[in-house]
Amino acid sequence: MKINRPDFVNLINKVYKPAQNNVAGRLGAVPGGSDRLEISAEIAGLKKALAKLPKTDPARLEKLAQLARQIENKEYRVDPAKLAALLLKQMEDKF
């Protein structure tokens, strides 16, 4: 037995077709149309702040490269006494 419900199908088409057209319209926007990209003022401010930052000291970069090589070669060792002293100093400064 076949149930023919064209009114139900028409209702579904009325609801979903306009939504599908809107999505297709947004996705298929024509270049040069009203679409545009705007960089927010916050991003522009961040770019200005980054430009004002001082350049990294070459000696610091060399030290970082040396530490990276030591870590990569598994030659870097932490001095437990120095680490404990630094941790205690930080704890004393906080309290």
C-alpha positions as CSV (number, residue, x, y, z in Angstrom):
1,M,0.0,0.0,0.0
2,K,1.4,3.4,-1.0
3,I,0.7,6.5,1.0
4,N,0.7,9.6,-1.1
5,R,1.3,12.7,1.1
6,P,2.3,15.6,-1.3
7,D,1.3,18.2,1.3
8,F,3.9,16.9,3.7
9,V,6.6,16.8,1.0
10,N,5.7,20.4,-0.1
11,L,6.0,21.6,3.5
12,I,9.5,20.1,3.8
13,N,10.5,21.7,0.6
14,K,9.2,25.1,1.7
15,V,11.2,24.9,4.9
16,Y,14.5,23.5,3.6
17,K,14.9,25.0,0.1
18,P,15.3,28.6,1.2
19,A,17.9,27.6,3.8
20,Q,19.8,25.7,1.2
21,N,19.7,28.6,-1.2
22,N,21.1,31.0,1.5
23,V,24.0,28.6,2.3
24,A,24.8,28.2,-1.4
25,G,24.7,31.9,-1.9
26,R,27.2,32.5,0.8
27,L,29.5,29.7,-0.3
28,G,29.4,30.7,-3.9
29,A,30.1,34.4,-3.4
30,V,31.5,36.2,-6.4
31,P,35.0,37.6,-6.1
32,G,35.0,41.4,-6.1
33,G,31.5,41.4,-4.7
34,S,30.6,42.8,-1.4
35,D,32.8,40.4,0.5
36,R,35.9,41.8,2.1
37,L,38.5,41.0,4.7
38,E,39.1,43.4,7.5
39,I,41.9,43.2,10.0
40,S,40.7,44.2,13.4
41,A,42.1,47.1,15.3
42,E,43.4,44.7,17.9
43,I,45.5,42.8,15.4
44,A,46.9,46.1,14.1
45,G,47.8,47.1,17.6
46,L,49.6,43.8,18.2
47,K,51.6,44.3,15.0
48,K,52.6,47.8,16.2
49,A,53.6,46.4,19.6
50,L,55.7,43.6,18.0
51,A,57.5,46.2,15.9
52,K,58.5,48.1,19.1
53,L,60.0,45.1,20.8
54,P,63.7,45.2,21.1
55,K,65.7,42.9,18.9
56,T,67.0,39.8,20.6
57,D,70.6,40.0,21.8
58,P,72.9,37.8,19.6
59,A,74.8,36.5,22.7
60,R,71.4,35.3,24.1
61,L,70.6,33.6,20.9
62,E,74.0,31.8,20.9
63,K,73.4,30.7,24.5
64,L,70.0,29.3,23.6
65,A,71.4,27.5,20.6
66,Q,74.1,26.0,22.8
67,L,71.5,24.8,25.4
68,A,69.4,23.4,22.6
69,R,72.4,21.4,21.3
70,Q,73.2,20.1,24.8
71,I,69.6,19.0,25.4
72,E,69.4,17.4,21.9
73,N,72.7,15.5,22.6
74,K,71.5,14.6,26.1
75,E,74.5,16.4,27.6
76,Y,72.5,19.0,29.6
77,R,72.6,18.4,33.3
78,V,70.7,20.2,36.0
79,D,72.6,21.1,39.1
80,P,70.3,20.0,41.9
81,A,71.8,22.4,44.5
82,K,71.3,25.4,42.2
83,L,67.8,24.4,41.4
84,A,66.9,23.9,45.1
85,A,68.4,27.3,45.9
86,L,66.4,29.1,43.2
87,L,63.2,27.3,44.3
88,L,63.7,28.3,47.9
89,K,64.5,31.9,46.9
90,Q,61.2,32.1,44.9
91,M,59.2,30.7,47.8
92,E,60.8,33.2,50.2
93,D,60.0,36.1,47.8
94,K,56.3,35.0,47.6
95,F,55.8,34.6,51.3
